[in-house]
Amino acid sequence: MTPATAAAALAWLAEMGADEIIGDTPVNRMVAAPAPAAAIVTAARPFAAAVQAARKGEAPADLASCSTLAEIEAALSAFDACPLKKTATNLCYADGNPYARVMLVGEAPGRDEDIQGKPFVGRSGQLLDRMLAAIGLDRKADDRDSAVFITNTIFWRPPGNRTPTEAETAMCLPFLLRTIEIQKPDVIVCLGATPAHRLTGRSDGILKLRGKWTEATVSGRKIPLLPTLHPAYLLRQPAQKRLAWRDLLSLRQALDAH
C-alpha cells in the first residue's frame, strides 16, 4: 500500500466514524489487564484534568485574557485537551458579522463544516441562510441590524456526526461563554436542544422549548434567548418548518421592537 492509498483509507475510516484500532488476534477481556505503563498514565492526566476542570465550569487559564474573537479562535487552535480535535479536519469556530445584534448558536460541525472550517455551510446551512433571508437577515451583511453572527456549542466535528459527549460539550462551553461576553449580542437564537440546554440550564426537548423566549445569563448580563429547531432537523422533518417560521417571525418582531 502506497502512502497516498493509506492516507485515503484512513480518511475514509475517519469519515465513517471508525475511531478504534482492531488487532489481528482477539483479546481475552476476562483476564486481568496489566497495570498501565507510567507513560500512558502521564499522557492521560492532562485530558482527565481538563475534563474535571470543564465539569467545574473552569475555563483554560489563558481564556480570560482573550479580549477579541480572534484571540478566542487562537486559544481554541492551541487547546489540545478536547479529543475531538484529534479526529477533526479543521477548527470550526464562527462565521458572520462579529458586530451583529443576533448570535446564532448551533450544536457541532458536520462534514461540510469540518472541511471548510465554518459553521453552517452544508445543506442545513443553505436552508438556514434562506430562513434568515425571509426575515431580512444575512450572515454577510455589513449592517449590524441586518447581520448575524454564527457559532457552535462544539467547535470540532464529532466522528461520524455522533452526538457530543457531556465532557466534550463541557470542555467547549467556556469558549462559547467568553465569545458571548465579547460579542455582546442583543439576542441569542439557539438552533437545537444542545445550545438551549447549555445556555439556559433546562433539559426539556426542543419541541417543548422552541418558540418560548427565555434568558441566558452570562457574566451577570441577561440576554434574551429564543430556542428554535435546527435546520438539519427541518430537512428530515419538512412539516415542522411551519414551527420554525413562527419562531423567525417572533425573532423579527423582537428585533423591530428594540
N, C-alpha and C positions, 0 to 999 in steps of 0.2 A: 504494500500500500504506500502510495506516494504521500508526501506531506500535505499536498492540496486535497487529496482524497480523504485523508484522515481528518483534516480540518472541516471538510464538508460533512463528513459523517458525524463529527462532534456537534456541529451547528444544528444538524437535523435532530439529534438526540435532545439537545437543549430546547429546541423548539417544541418537541413533543412532551417536554416536562420530565425527561429522564434525568434524575439528579443523584443516582446511586450507581456504584460500580459493583457488578456481579462477578464473583470469582469463577474460576474454571471448575473448582470442586466444591461440593456442598459443605456447609459448616454445621456441626452439631451444636445447636444452641442450648442443649440440655447440660452441656459440660461447662463448669465454671470457667469464665474467661480469666486470663491472667491479668494482673494489675497493670494499668496503663503506664506506659513509659513516662518519665518525668517531662520529656519534651512535649508530649501530647497534652499533658495536664497544663503545662505552662502556656501552650498555644491556646488552650480553651479558656483561660482565665479572662483575657480582655473581652471576649464575647459575653461570657457569663456576667462580668461586671457591668457591661453596657446594658444587658437585659435587666439586671437588678436596678440600675440607676434609672432606666426608662420607666420601669414599673412604679418607681417612686416619683416620677414626673420631673426628674433632674435632666437638664439639658447638658450637652457636651460643654466642657469648660470654656471653649472659645466662642460658643454661640452667643453669649450675652454681649460680647464685644462687637458683634455684627451690627452695623448701622445702616446698611443698604441691602437691597435684594441681591445684588451681585455678590456681596460678601457672604450671604447665606448660601448661594449657589456654590461658591468656592468652598465653604465649610462642608457642604454635602459632598463635594468632589473628593475631599480629604477624609471623609468619615467612612472608615472601613469596618465598623462593628456590625453593620447590618448585613446578614448573609445574602440578601437579595442582590447586593451589588456585585457579588462574585459571579452570578449567573446572568445578569442583565447585560445588554449591549451598551446602552447609554443611560446616563442620568437623565431623568425626565422631570424637570423642576417646574417650569412655568412658561406661560405664553400670554400675549395680550399687552394691554397698556398698564404699566405699573401705577399710574395715577387715576385709574378708573374708580368710579363710585361703587361698582359692583364687583365682588370677588366670587368666582365660581370655584367650588371645591369638589373634585371627583374622588374616586377611590384609588385606583392604581393604573399605571400604564398598561396598554395592550401591545400586541405585536407591532403595529404601525408606529405607535408612540415610542416604543423601545428602539426602533430603527432610526426614527427622525430626532429623538430626544426632545419632543414637545408633547404636551398633553392634548388629547382630543384632536387627533389628525386623521384617524381612520374613519370607518363608516359612521360610528357613533358621533365622532367629531363633526363630520359633514352635516349630520342631522342636527346637532347642537347649533351649528352656525346658522342653519335655516330657521331654527326655532328662535334664536336671538334676533335675527333679521326681521322676523314677523312683528317684533315689538320695538324695532328701531335701535337694536344694539349690535355692536360689531367688535370683535377682538382686535381688528386692525384700525379702528377709529382713533384719531388723534384727540378728539374732543372728549374730555373727561366724562361728560354726561352721557355720551353715546357709546363709550368703550366698556370693555370688561377685562378683568384680569383673571387668568385661569391657573389653578394649581391642583395638586392632588394631596390625598392623605398619605399615600405611599409614593416614593419617588423612583423606585426601580421596579421593573416588571417581575411579578412572581412567575416562576417556571410554569409553563402550560396555562397561564392565566388563572391559576388556582387562587382561592381566597387567601388573603394575607393572614398570617397568624397574629395572635394577640401581641406577642413580643415584637414582631416586625412593625406592627402598627404603632405600638408604644414608642419604639425607637425613633420613628419619624415624626411623632407628634410635636416634640419641642421645636422642630424646624418649622412646622406649619404654624404653630402659635407665634413664633418670632416673626414669621412672614406677615401674619395678620397685624402684629404690633407695628411693623414698619410700613406696610402698605396702607393701613388705616382706611379700610373700606367703609362706606356708609351702609352697605347691605351685603350680607353673605348668603349665597344660594348653594345649598348642599345637594349635589347630584347623587342620589342614592343614600342607602341607610348608613354606610360606614362613616362618612364625614358627619352626618347628622348625629350619630351616636357619640362620636368623639367630641364634638363641639357643644353638645347640649347635655350630655350625661344620661340621656334617655335611651331605652332599649326597645322601644316599640318598633314594629315593622314599618317599612317605608310607606305602605299604603295607608297606615294609620297616621303617620307623621306628616305626610305630604299636604301642602296647601295651608298648613296652620303656622302662622307666624309665631316665632318664639325669639329667644335672645341667646347670644353667645357672650360670655364674659371673659375678656382677655385682658390681663393686667389691669383689672378694675374697670375697664371700659365695656359698656353694654352695647352690643351691636345687633340690630335686627337681623334675624336669620329665617330663611324660608327653605324648608326641605322640599324637594320635588323628585320626580322619577328620573333615573339615569337613562340617557339616550340609548344605551345598549339594551336596556330592558324594553324600551319602546320599540326597538327594532324587532324584538322577539314577540312583543305583545302590542301590535299596532292599534288595537281598540282602545288602549289606555292613553293614547295621545290626547284624547279629549280632556283627561285629567291634567296632563302636563300643560295644555293650553290654558286651562283655568288658572294654574299656578303662574304662568307667564303674564296673564292679564293682571293678576294680583300684584306681581312684581312691578309691572308698568305703572299701575295705579299708585303704588307706594313711592316710586321714584318721582312721579309727577307731583305728588303731594308735598315733596320736600325739595 
